Amino acid sequence: MQTNHPFTYQIPEKFQDFLRVGMRVVVEFGNGNRKIQGFVTGLTDEYSGEHQLKSVIDVLDLNPVLSDEAMAMADWLTQRTFAFKIRCLQVMLPNAMRASYRKTLKLTGKIKDPALAALFNEQSEIEFNPQKLASTQLNQIEKLRKANQVEIVYHVDDRAKSKFVWAFKAQMSVKELQTVKKTLRKNAVKQKRLLDFLITNHEQEFVQSDVTRENNFTANDLKTAAEKGWITRYQIEKYRNPYQVDQVQPSTSKKLTAEQAHATDAVDQAINEAQAATFLLEGVTGSGKTEVYLQIIQHALAQGKSALMLVPEISLTPQIVRQFKARFGDQVALLHSALSDGERYDEWRRIENGDAQVVVGARSAIFAPIKNLGVIIMDEEHETSYKQEDMPRYHARDVAQWRGKYHHCPVVLGSATPSLESRARAQKGVYQWLRLTKRINGKALPQVQLVDMRQAGRYAPTTDISQELATEIQKKLALNEQVVLMLNRRGYSSFLMCRECGEVIKCPNCDISLTYHKDTNSLKCHYCGHEEPVPQVCPNCHSKAVRYFGTGTQRVEKELTELFPNVRILRMDVDTTRRKGAHERILDEFGKHHADILLGTQMIAKGLDFPNVTLVGVLNADTSLGLPDFRASERTFQLLTQVSGRAGRAEKEGNVLIQTYNPDHYAIQYARRQDYEHFFAKEMHVRHQGGYPPYYYTVQITASARKETDAAQKMFQIRGEIVNYLSQNAVILGPTPQSIMRINNRYYYQLVIKYKNEPQLENYLQNLLLTSQKEERNGLQIVIDRDPMNFI
């Protein structure tokens, strides 16, 4: 069981001058005295003595791994997200620092004191186990730490060891090397060339792999040279580089339009005046928001400050990072979930050590240990991926604003289609509203045409591609231009159904149909991961009339190759981007025109910038409209507007075709016209009538259990309790089963509270978090989610 209550431990004498707030320690916990990792949250000399205290067993760090800011942020996050404080502290560290590992102490400078030098016994790195060291030795290490002469290195399982590579330097003097060269036989060309290299670069240290690659030497050549005493070979630690692009051409600031300059000046002024203001940068697709971000960050760096840039998807990271690396070089660090534990650990250390002043990353990068923040930028701020679905259930925008206040720096929220909440706050003056209304190339937004599939579907050449879209694709291919096609679903088809009895093949663990995947010829559940072979006969009536229904990216790819036999297609969905670096490889290939069509799911809708793309096709605009979700219209409008913005971003004009069965729906009509303002007015009216955000705050409480009755009973019990803490103005929806009631053999029931001001609700929910743990032992789980992104 977790708790938000801190526990008091005695500090052994040898750790007393060493231990500080923010360090991790090993302690014994509970009646069984199991050893666990804890965080030091406070130190005191006073204790009442009412309990016999246990002692700290071991110290895991040389310096605090969590700053004063991180400790304060954890306290706020605990209250804000109804989470346990230990989870809030852990979320701020890379995975590598939560695993088991061994520690070494590494020298970073020369030690003059003989007593201190004796501790290392002429080694540059020694095992570090504070538990086994005497107080005098710990005091010596503390002196070295204060003088910046040692650092701690974590060797984490196999998952995240510090990376070591072979290095070498000349062992002999220049004169000795020249003498050796004279003794070599005439045909020892390679050895002479190696000696020349060592003579020319006598004082330098080299990484072996760099030299072998660039100078045509082998590892054996260098081993032989070491055996002959020409060089000394040894291992050094090397930071992993998660950004594997060979050469990035440096870029300089571009001339800004009047609108861009106005936006940049406003944020720069807030940086200069150390104002914790929030700006909403609303700019149409192609209006140059990225250049505004770059110049704002450049200004922050010029003031001696650092910057944090958030993007919503890993798929956006390669293009954004390329632009940032081109502008800021090695000052940029990268943090996102596609990095290995080791890469993330190394990048975290670069940031923590102050070696990187610009951090670019997805949601969790908001916790980067960056100091002296000058600006925080959140691109595509409307994206739902900024909300964390597991404890702590934070929204990156809330954390950004908290950090903005802590550092007295501005927060910039950028989007072509801002969330209704942000746009409403800008209109009320809570946020400062900056607008970019024109594309930077002066071109008009692309022409958008709706294809009514109720009619067009009857004479379409394939199930998923209308004649109108096929004709447009053919025209663009003939002009050697590129096409982006978006489908809101992965896999080959949505489900398998028996045409005799209507049976749909479902997941045995979840209330959801299985999805057919052609590449593995199997059925997969996208919720619990269950996989099974495709049945030859219906499991219900044993008929052989089992057929595929619905549409998936794999099936559309097959249809495209049948329509356009010589077309080169790149598919980008969850299945093709599982492997590390896949996002970058696919986008790089498309950017180099190694493919004519990029076919993908939502991940291709945002942020991508390819000058040769002149046609964007949306195959099924209605997918998200049919969801029982109050944000369904907003998400549909945002997605269609964003993907339309991928067309005509350079000199060539762009066209967009949207296939839909609901051409008259206001979300689709306003997206066709790229008319955010009228959509905002209409959608706010709909939300006001229904009593939904941003007019109300919401909290969702979910109970799940192996038995449906247990989950339902608990939710009804909570409803009976919660009414005593709410005023007449609050609205309770439910309890009801969730739209997919069973996932991985657990049943889910929920309750939603809509409210404007309920002072007693907060205390009840904090108490529910703690008391519900007793039932968790019996398999009943309670989740409290503030401002959920959906209720389904």
C-alpha positions in Angstrom: 0.0 0.0 0.0 1.1 3.5 -0.8 0.9 6.6 1.3 1.4 10.3 1.0 2.7 10.4 4.6 6.5 10.8 5.0 8.3 8.4 7.4 11.1 9.3 9.8 14.4 7.5 9.8 17.6 7.9 11.8 20.7 8.9 9.8 23.8 6.9 10.8 26.7 9.1 11.9 28.8 8.4 8.9 26.0 9.7 6.5 25.2 12.8 8.6 27.4 15.3 6.8 26.7 13.6 3.5 22.9 13.2 3.2 20.8 15.9 1.6 17.2 16.5 0.5 16.6 15.1 -3.0 18.9 12.1 -2.6 17.7 8.5 -2.8 18.3 6.1 0.0 17.7 2.4 0.8 15.6 1.8 3.9 13.8 -1.1 5.6 10.1 -0.7 5.5 7.1 -2.4 7.2 6.9 -5.3 9.6 8.8 -7.5 7.2 11.7 -5.0 7.0 11.8 -5.3 3.2 14.4 -3.1 1.6 13.0 -0.3 -0.6 14.2 2.8 -2.3 13.0 6.1 -0.8 13.6 9.8 -1.3 14.9 12.2 1.4 12.2 14.9 1.6 13.4 16.7 4.7 16.1 16.7 7.5 15.7 17.6 11.1 17.8 17.5 14.3 14.7 17.2 16.5 12.7 14.0 17.3 10.2 13.4 20.1 11.5 9.8 20.6 8.0 8.3 20.7 9.0 5.4 18.3 12.2 3.4 17.9 13.5 4.6 14.6 15.0 2.5 11.9 18.2 3.7 10.2 19.0 4.6 6.7 20.9 1.6 5.3 22.5 3.0 2.2 22.8 6.2 0.1 22.3 5.9 -3.6 23.6 9.3 -4.8 26.5 11.6 -4.5 24.4 14.7 -5.3 20.6 15.1 -5.0 18.9 13.7 -8.1 15.8 15.9 -7.4 16.2 19.6 -7.1 14.3 21.9 -4.7 12.0 22.7 -7.7 11.3 19.0 -8.3 10.5 18.4 -4.6 8.0 21.4 -4.7 6.6 20.2 -8.0 6.0 16.7 -6.6 4.0 18.2 -3.7 1.8 20.2 -6.1 1.4 17.2 -8.5 0.3 15.0 -5.6 -2.6 17.3 -4.9 -3.4 18.2 -8.4 -3.6 14.7 -9.9 -4.8 12.7 -6.9 -1.6 10.7 -6.9 0.8 9.2 -4.4 3.8 11.4 -3.8 6.3 8.5 -4.4 4.9 8.1 -8.0 5.2 11.9 -8.5 8.9 11.8 -7.5 9.6 8.7 -9.6 8.0 10.2 -12.8 10.7 12.9 -12.8 13.6 10.5 -13.1 14.6 8.4 -16.2 13.7 4.6 -16.0 17.4 3.8 -15.6 17.4 5.5 -12.1 14.5 3.4 -10.9 16.1 0.1 -11.7 18.7 -1.9 -9.8 22.3 -0.9 -10.6 25.8 -0.7 -9.2 27.6 2.6 -8.7 31.2 3.7 -9.3 33.0 6.8 -8.2 34.9 8.4 -11.1 37.7 11.0 -10.9 37.2 14.1 -12.9 40.3 15.9 -11.8 43.8 15.3 -10.3 43.9 14.8 -6.5 46.8 16.5 -4.7 46.1 15.3 -1.2 47.9 11.9 -0.7 45.3 10.6 1.7 42.5 11.2 -0.8 44.6 9.8 -3.6 45.1 6.6 -1.6 41.3 6.1 -1.6 41.5 5.5 -5.3 44.7 3.5 -5.2 45.9 4.9 -8.5 42.7 4.0 -10.3 40.5 6.5 -12.1 37.3 4.7 -11.1 36.3 2.6 -8.0 33.2 0.8 -6.7 31.0 3.2 -4.7 29.1 1.6 -1.8 28.6 4.1 1.0 27.3 1.3 3.3 30.8 -0.3 3.3 32.8 2.9 3.7 34.0 4.4 6.9 33.0 7.9 8.0 36.5 9.3 7.3 36.3 8.0 3.8 32.9 9.5 3.2 34.2 12.8 4.5 37.1 12.6 2.0 34.6 11.9 -0.8 32.5 14.9 0.2 35.6 17.1 0.0 36.3 15.8 -3.5 32.6 16.4 -4.5 32.7 20.0 -3.3 35.9 20.5 -5.4 34.2 18.9 -8.5 36.9 16.2 -8.6 34.6 13.2 -8.5 31.3 12.1 -10.0 29.1 9.1 -9.5 28.3 6.8 -12.5 25.3 4.4 -12.4 25.8 1.1 -14.2 22.2 0.0 -14.6 21.3 -3.6 -15.4 21.9 -4.5 -19.0 19.2 -1.9 -19.9 21.1 1.3 -19.1 24.8 0.8 -18.4 27.0 3.8 -19.0 28.5 3.3 -22.5 32.2 2.7 -22.7 34.3 2.7 -25.9 38.0 2.0 -26.7 40.2 5.1 -26.8 44.0 5.5 -27.2 46.8 8.0 -27.3 50.6 7.9 -28.1 52.7 6.3 -25.3 56.1 7.1 -26.8 57.6 10.5 -27.4 57.7 12.0 -30.9 61.4 11.3 -31.0 60.9 7.6 -30.1 58.2 7.2 -32.7 60.4 8.7 -35.4 63.2 6.3 -34.4 60.8 3.3 -34.6 59.6 4.5 -38.0 63.2 4.4 -39.4 63.6 0.7 -38.3 60.6 -0.5 -40.2 61.0 -2.3 -43.5 60.0 -0.4 -46.7 56.8 -2.3 -47.4 55.4 -1.7 -43.9 53.3 1.1 -45.4 50.3 0.9 -43.0 52.5 0.9 -39.9 54.5 3.9 -41.2 51.2 5.7 -41.9 50.0 4.9 -38.3 53.3 6.2 -36.8 52.9 9.4 -38.9 49.4 9.8 -37.5 50.7 9.5 -33.9 53.6 11.9 -34.5 51.3 14.5 -36.0 48.6 14.1 -33.3 50.9 13.3 -30.4 49.1 15.0 -27.5 45.6 14.0 -28.5 43.2 11.3 -27.2 41.3 9.5 -29.9 38.2 7.2 -29.9 39.3 4.1 -31.7 36.1 3.6 -33.8 36.5 7.2 -35.1 40.1 6.7 -36.2 39.5 3.3 -37.8 36.5 4.7 -39.8 38.2 7.8 -41.0 41.8 6.7 -41.6 41.4 3.1 -42.9 43.0 1.5 -39.9 41.6 -1.7 -38.3 41.1 -2.5 -34.6 43.9 -5.1 -35.0 46.3 -2.5 -36.2 45.8 -0.5 -33.0 46.0 -3.6 -30.8 49.4 -4.4 -32.4 50.5 -0.8 -31.9 49.6 -1.2 -28.2 51.5 -4.5 -27.9 54.6 -2.7 -29.3 54.3 0.1 -26.8 53.5 2.8 -29.4 50.1 3.6 -27.9 48.1 3.1 -24.7 44.6 1.7 -25.2 41.9 2.1 -22.5 38.1 2.5 -22.2 36.3 5.8 -21.8 32.7 6.6 -21.1 30.8 8.0 -24.1 27.4 9.6 -24.0 24.9 7.9 -26.3 23.7 10.1 -29.1 19.9 9.4 -29.7 20.0 11.7 -32.8 21.4 9.6 -35.6 21.5 12.0 -38.5 24.9 12.3 -40.1 25.3 16.0 -41.0 22.9 18.8 -40.2 23.6 22.0 -42.1 23.6 24.9 -39.6 20.8 27.4 -40.1 20.4 31.1 -39.3 17.4 33.2 -38.3 15.0 33.9 -41.1 13.4 37.3 -41.8 10.1 37.4 -40.0 6.7 38.6 -41.3 5.1 41.5 -39.4 2.8 39.0 -37.6 5.7 36.7 -36.6 7.8 39.7 -35.4 4.8 41.0 -33.3 4.5 37.5 -31.6 8.2 37.1 -31.1 8.6 40.6 -29.6 5.7 40.0 -27.1 7.3 36.8 -25.7 10.8 38.3 -25.8 9.6 41.1 -23.6 8.1 38.7 -21.1 11.5 36.8 -21.0 13.3 40.1 -20.4 10.9 41.1 -17.6 10.8 37.6 -16.0 7.0 37.4 -16.4 5.2 34.1 -15.8 2.6 34.9 -18.6 0.9 32.3 -20.8 0.7 33.1 -24.5 -1.6 31.4 -27.0 0.0 31.5 -30.4 -2.8 30.7 -32.8 -1.4 30.4 -36.3 -2.9 28.8 -39.5 -1.0 25.8 -40.9 2.2 27.0 -42.7 2.2 30.4 -40.9 5.8 29.9 -39.6 5.2 29.0 -35.9 8.4 27.0 -35.8 10.6 29.9 -36.8 8.8 32.0 -34.1 9.7 29.3 -31.5 13.3 29.2 -32.7 13.8 33.0 -32.5 12.1 33.1 -29.0 14.5 30.4 -27.8 17.5 32.2 -29.4 16.5 35.3 -27.4 16.2 33.2 -24.1 19.7 31.7 -24.7 21.1 35.2 -25.4 19.9 36.2 -21.9 21.8 33.3 -20.4 18.7 31.2 -19.9 17.5 27.8 -21.1 14.5 26.6 -23.0 12.1 23.7 -23.1 10.2 22.7 -26.3 7.4 20.1 -26.2 5.9 18.3 -29.2 3.0 15.9 -28.9 4.2 12.9 -30.9 7.4 11.1 -31.4 6.7 11.2 -35.2 7.0 15.0 -35.0 10.3 14.8 -33.2 12.7 14.0 -36.1 11.7 17.1 -38.2 11.6 19.4 -35.2 14.9 18.1 -33.8 16.6 18.6 -37.2 15.5 22.2 -37.2 16.6 22.8 -33.6 20.0 21.0 -34.1 20.6 23.1 -37.2 20.0 26.3 -35.2 21.4 25.4 -31.8 23.8 22.4 -32.4 25.0 20.4 -29.4 23.0 22.6 -27.0 20.0 20.5 -27.8 19.0 17.4 -25.8 16.3 15.0 -26.8 13.8 13.2 -24.4 11.0 10.9 -25.6 9.7 7.4 -25.1 11.4 5.9 -28.2 14.8 6.4 -26.7 16.5 3.4 -25.0 16.8 3.6 -21.2 20.5 4.3 -21.7 20.0 7.1 -24.2 17.4 8.7 -22.0 19.7 8.4 -18.9 22.6 10.0 -20.8 20.4 12.9 -22.1 19.0 13.4 -18.6 22.5 13.7 -17.3 23.5 16.2 -20.0 20.6 18.4 -19.0 21.2 18.0 -15.3 24.9 18.8 -15.7 24.1 21.9 -17.7 25.6 20.6 -21.0 22.3 21.1 -22.8 20.4 24.4 -22.7 17.6 23.4 -25.1 15.4 20.4 -24.4 13.1 19.0 -27.1 10.8 16.2 -26.2 7.3 14.7 -25.8 5.0 14.8 -22.8 7.4 13.6 -20.0 10.1 16.0 -21.1 8.2 18.6 -19.1 10.0 17.1 -16.0 13.5 17.6 -17.5 15.9 18.8 -14.8 16.7 22.0 -16.7 17.8 24.9 -14.7 17.2 28.7 -15.2 14.3 28.3 -17.6 13.7 31.3 -19.8 10.8 30.0 -21.9 8.6 26.9 -22.2 6.9 26.2 -25.6 4.2 23.6 -26.2 3.5 23.0 -29.9 0.2 21.6 -31.0 -1.1 22.4 -27.5 -4.6 20.9 -28.3 -3.3 17.4 -28.6 -4.7 14.8 -26.2 -1.3 13.0 -26.0 -0.2 15.7 -23.6 -2.4 14.1 -20.9 -0.8 11.2 -19.1 -3.2 8.2 -18.7 -1.5 6.5 -15.7 -0.7 7.8 -12.3 0.1 10.7 -11.9 -2.5 11.7 -14.5 -1.0 15.1 -15.3 -1.6 17.4 -18.3 1.7 18.7 -19.6 0.1 22.2 -20.0 -0.6 22.4 -16.3 2.9 21.4 -15.3 4.4 23.9 -17.9 2.4 26.7 -16.3 3.5 25.6 -12.8 7.1 25.6 -13.9 6.6 29.0 -15.7 5.5 30.5 -12.4 8.4 28.9 -10.5 11.0 30.2 -12.9 9.2 33.5 -13.7 9.2 32.7 -17.4 6.6 32.8 -20.2 4.8 29.7 -21.5 3.9 29.7 -25.2 1.0 27.4 -26.3 1.0 27.0 -30.1 -1.6 25.6 -32.4 -3.5 26.1 -35.6 -6.6 24.7 -33.9 -6.3 25.5 -30.1 -8.3 23.5 -27.6 -11.6 25.2 -26.7 -10.3 25.6 -23.1 -7.2 27.6 -24.2 -9.0 29.6 -26.8 -11.7 30.6 -24.3 -9.0 31.7 -21.8 -7.4 33.8 -24.5 -10.7 35.5 -25.2 -11.2 36.3 -21.5 -7.7 37.7 -21.3 -6.4 34.9 -19.0 -3.9 34.1 -21.7 -2.2 36.7 -24.0 -3.5 36.0 -27.5 -1.1 36.1 -30.5 -2.3 35.4 -34.0 -0.7 34.4 -37.3 -3.4 34.6 -39.9 -1.4 34.2 -43.1 1.0 31.6 -44.6 4.6 32.8 -44.7 4.8 32.1 -48.4 1.9 34.4 -49.1 -0.1 31.5 -50.7 -3.7 30.8 -49.9 -4.7 27.8 -47.8 -5.3 24.7 -49.9 -8.6 24.2 -51.7 -10.6 21.6 -49.8 -13.2 19.5 -51.6 -15.7 17.2 -49.9 -16.5 13.8 -51.5 -20.0 12.6 -50.4 -19.4 8.8 -50.1 -23.1 8.2 -49.9 -23.2 8.8 -53.6 -19.5 8.4 -54.6 -19.2 5.1 -52.9 -21.5 3.5 -55.5 -19.2 3.9 -58.4 -15.8 4.0 -56.5 -13.0 1.9 -58.1 -12.3 0.4 -54.7 -14.0 0.2 -51.3 -12.0 2.9 -49.8 -10.9 5.2 -52.6 -13.5 7.3 -54.6 -13.2 8.0 -58.3 -12.6 11.7 -57.5 -9.6 10.9 -55.2 -8.2 8.3 -57.6 -8.3 10.8 -60.5 -6.5 13.5 -58.4 -3.8 11.0 -57.3 -3.3 10.0 -60.9 -2.8 13.7 -61.9 -0.3 14.4 -59.1 1.7 11.2 -59.9 1.9 12.3 -63.6 3.4 15.6 -62.4 5.9 13.8 -60.2 4.4 15.4 -57.1 3.7 13.7 -53.8 0.5 12.6 -52.0 -0.4 12.2 -48.3 -3.3 9.9 -47.5 -4.7 9.7 -44.0 -6.8 6.9 -42.6 -7.9 6.9 -39.0 -7.2 3.3 -38.3 -4.4 0.8 -38.5 -4.4 -2.9 -39.5 -6.0 -4.5 -42.6 -9.6 -4.2 -41.7 -11.7 -3.5 -38.6 -13.2 -6.8 -37.9 -14.2 -10.3 -39.1 -17.9 -11.1 -39.4 -19.8 -14.2 -40.4 -22.2 -13.4 -43.3 -24.4 -16.4 -42.4 -25.1 -15.7 -38.7 -23.6 -12.2 -38.1 -21.1 -13.4 -35.5 -18.2 -10.9 -35.0 -14.9 -12.4 -33.8 -14.2 -10.8 -30.5 -11.4 -10.7 -28.0 -11.8 -13.3 -25.2 -10.6 -10.8 -22.6 -12.2 -7.6 -23.8 -15.6 -6.4 -25.1 -14.1 -5.4 -28.4 -13.8 -7.0 -31.8 -10.4 -8.3 -32.9 -8.6 -6.5 -35.8 -7.2 -8.4 -38.8 -3.5 -7.8 -39.5 -2.4 -9.0 -43.0 1.4 -8.9 -42.4 1.1 -11.6 -39.7 -2.2 -13.1 -41.0 -3.6 -12.9 -37.5 -6.3 -11.2 -35.4 -5.1 -8.8 -32.7 -6.7 -6.9 -29.8 -5.6 -3.3 -29.7 -6.5 -3.1 -26.0 -4.9 -6.1 -24.2 -2.6 -7.4 -26.9 -4.3 -10.8 -27.4 -3.4 -12.4 -30.7 -4.9 -15.5 -32.5 -4.9 -17.0 -36.0 -7.6 -16.2 -38.4 -10.4 -18.8 -38.1 -11.3 -20.8 -41.2 -14.9 -21.2 -40.1 -17.3 -19.2 -37.9 -17.0 -20.3 -34.3 -20.7 -19.9 -33.8 -22.4 -21.5 -36.9 -19.3 -23.2 -38.5 -20.0 -21.5 -41.8 -17.1 -20.7 -44.1 -18.6 -17.3 -44.9 -16.2 -15.3 -42.7 -15.4 -12.0 -44.3 -13.5 -8.8 -43.5 -15.4 -5.6 -42.8 -14.1 -2.0 -42.3 -10.9 -0.4 -43.5 -7.3 -0.4 -42.4 -4.0 1.0 -43.6 -2.8 -2.4 -44.9 -5.9 -2.9 -47.0 -5.7 0.6 -48.5 -2.1 0.0 -49.4 -3.1 -3.1 -51.3 -5.9 -1.2 -53.1 -3.5 1.6 -54.1 -1.0 -0.9 -55.6 -3.8 -2.4 -57.6 -5.0 1.0 -58.9 -1.5 2.4 -59.5 0.8 -0.6 -60.2 4.1 1.3 -60.2 3.4 3.6 -57.3 5.9 3.8 -54.4 4.1 3.7 -51.1 5.3 4.3 -47.5 3.0 3.2 -44.8 3.2 4.9 -41.4 1.2 3.4 -38.5 1.8 1.8 -35.2 2.8 -1.5 -36.9 5.4 0.0 -39.2 6.9 2.3 -36.6 7.5 -0.2 -33.8 11.2 -0.4 -34.4 13.6 2.2 -33.1 14.2 5.1 -35.5 11.3 4.0 -37.8 9.5 7.3 -37.7 12.6 9.1 -38.8 13.5 6.6 -41.5 10.1 6.7 -43.1 9.9 10.5 -43.1 13.4 10.8 -44.4 12.7 8.5 -47.3 9.5 10.4 -48.1 11.4 13.7 -47.9 14.0 12.4 -50.4 11.1 11.5 -52.7 11.9 7.7 -52.5 8.1 7.3 -52.4 5.1 8.9 -54.1 2.5 8.3 -51.5 2.7 8.5 -47.7 -0.2 6.5 -46.2 -0.7 6.8 -42.5 -2.9 7.2 -39.4 -3.2 10.3 -37.3 0.5 10.5 -36.7 1.0 12.0 -40.2 -1.6 14.8 -39.7 0.5 17.2 -37.7 3.7 19.3 -38.1 5.1 17.5 -41.2 6.5 19.9 -43.8 7.2 18.5 -47.3 7.4 21.0 -50.1 6.5 18.6 -52.9 3.2 17.4 -51.3 0.4 18.9 -53.3 -2.5 16.5 -52.5 -3.8 15.4 -49.2 -6.6 12.8 -49.1 -8.7 11.9 -46.0 -10.2 8.5 -46.5 -12.7 8.4 -43.6 -13.4 11.8 -42.0 -16.2 10.4 -39.9 -14.3 7.9 -37.7 -14.0 10.0 -34.6 -17.4 11.8 -35.2 -19.3 8.6 -34.3 -17.7 8.3 -30.8 -19.9 8.9 -27.8 -17.5 11.7 -26.6 -18.3 15.4 -26.0 -15.0 16.3 -27.8 -15.8 14.2 -30.9 -16.6 17.3 -33.1 -13.6 19.2 -31.8 -11.2 16.3 -32.5 -12.6 15.8 -36.0 -12.3 19.5 -36.9 -8.7 19.7 -35.5 -7.6 16.5 -37.3 -9.0 17.6 -40.7 -7.6 21.1 -40.4 -4.2 19.8 -39.4 -3.9 17.2 -42.1 -5.2 19.7 -44.7 -2.4 21.9 -43.8 0.2 19.4 -45.1 -0.7 20.4 -48.7 0.8 23.3 -50.7 3.3 24.4 -48.1 5.9 25.6 -50.7 5.6 27.1 -54.2 3.2 24.6 -55.6 -0.5 24.9 -54.8 -2.2 22.3 -52.7 -5.5 20.4 -53.0 -7.3 18.4 -50.3 -10.0 15.8 -50.8 -12.0 14.7 -47.8 -14.2 11.5 -48.1 -17.2 11.6 -45.7 -20.6 10.2 -45.1 -21.5 13.3 -43.1 -20.7 16.2 -45.5 -23.3 18.5 -43.8 -21.8 18.1 -40.2 -20.6 21.5 -38.9 -17.2 20.2 -37.9 -16.5 18.9 -41.5 -18.0 22.1 -43.1 -15.8 24.4 -41.0 -12.8 22.2 -41.5 -13.3 22.5 -45.3 -13.2 26.3 -45.0 -10.3 26.1 -42.4 -12.6 28.4 -40.3 -11.6 28.0 -36.7 -13.4 31.1 -35.4 -16.9 30.0 -36.6 -16.2 26.5 -35.4 -15.2 27.8 -32.0 -18.4 29.9 -31.7 -20.6 26.9 -32.7 -18.9 24.4 -30.5 -18.9 26.7 -27.5 -22.7 27.0 -27.9 -23.0 23.2 -28.0 -20.9 22.8 -24.9 -22.8 25.5 -23.1 -26.1 23.8 -23.8 -24.8 20.4 -22.7 -22.9 21.8 -19.6 -19.4 20.5 -20.6 -15.9 22.0 -20.4 -14.8 24.7 -20.6 -18.0 25.8 -18.8 -17.6 23.1 -16.2 -14.7 21.4 -14.5 -14.9 17.6 -14.5 -13.7 14.6 -12.5 -14.0 11.0 -13.6 -14.0 8.2 -11.0 -13.5 4.7 -12.3 -13.8 1.4 -10.5 -12.5 -1.9 -12.0 -12.6 -5.4 -10.8 -12.6 -9.0 -12.0 -16.3 -9.3 -11.1 -18.7 -6.9 -12.7 -20.8 -6.8 -9.5 -17.8 -5.6 -7.4 -17.1 -2.7 -9.7 -20.8 -1.7 -10.0 -21.4 -1.9 -6.2 -18.3 0.2 -5.4 -19.4 2.9 -7.8 -22.9 3.1 -6.4 -21.4 3.3 -2.9 -19.2 6.2 -3.9 -22.2 8.0 -5.5 -24.1 7.6 -2.2 -21.1 9.1 -0.3 -20.2 11.9 -2.7 -23.6 13.6 -2.8 -23.0 14.6 0.8 -20.0 16.7 -0.2 -21.6 18.4 -3.3 -23.8 21.4 -3.6 -27.0 21.5 -5.7 -25.1 23.1 -8.6 -22.9 20.0 -9.3 -24.0 17.4 -11.8 -23.4 13.7 -11.4 -23.4 11.4 -14.4 -23.7 7.7 -13.6 -22.7 5.3 -12.4 -22.6 3.6 -15.8 -20.5 0.9 -17.4 -17.7 2.3 -19.6 -18.3 2.1 -23.3 -15.9 -0.9 -23.5 -16.9 -2.4 -20.2 -14.4 -5.3 -20.1 -10.7 -4.9 -20.9 -8.2 -7.7 -20.1 -10.9 -9.5 -18.0 -11.5 -6.5 -15.8 -14.9 -4.8 -15.7 -15.0 -1.0 -15.6 -17.7 1.3 -14.2 -17.5 5.1 -14.0 -18.9 8.2 -12.4 -18.4 11.8 -13.8 -18.9 14.9 -11.7 -19.4 18.2 -13.5 -18.9 21.3 -11.2 -17.9 24.9 -11.1 -16.9 25.4 -7.4 -17.1 22.5 -4.9 -14.7 23.2 -1.9 -15.5 19.9 -0.1 -15.0 17.7 -3.2 -11.2 17.9 -3.1 -11.0 16.6 0.5 -13.4 13.7 -0.2 -11.4 12.6 -3.3 -8.0 12.8 -1.5 -9.5 10.7 1.2 -10.9 8.2 -1.3 -7.5 7.8 -2.8 -6.0 6.6 0.5 -9.0 4.5 1.8 -9.5 2.7 -1.5 -6.1 1.0 -1.2 -7.4 -1.5 1.4 -9.8 -2.8 -1.3 -7.1 -2.9 -3.9 -5.7 -6.0 -2.1 -8.8 -7.8 -3.1 -8.5 -6.7 -6.8 -10.7 -3.6 -6.7 -9.0 -0.6 -8.2 -10.2 3.1 -8.0 -8.9 5.7 -10.4 -9.5 9.4 -10.0 -8.9 11.6 -13.1 -9.2 15.4 -13.0 -10.3 16.9 -16.3 -10.3 13.7 -18.3 -9.8 14.0 -22.1 -12.9 11.8 -22.7 -15.6 9.9 -20.8 -15.6 6.7 -22.9 
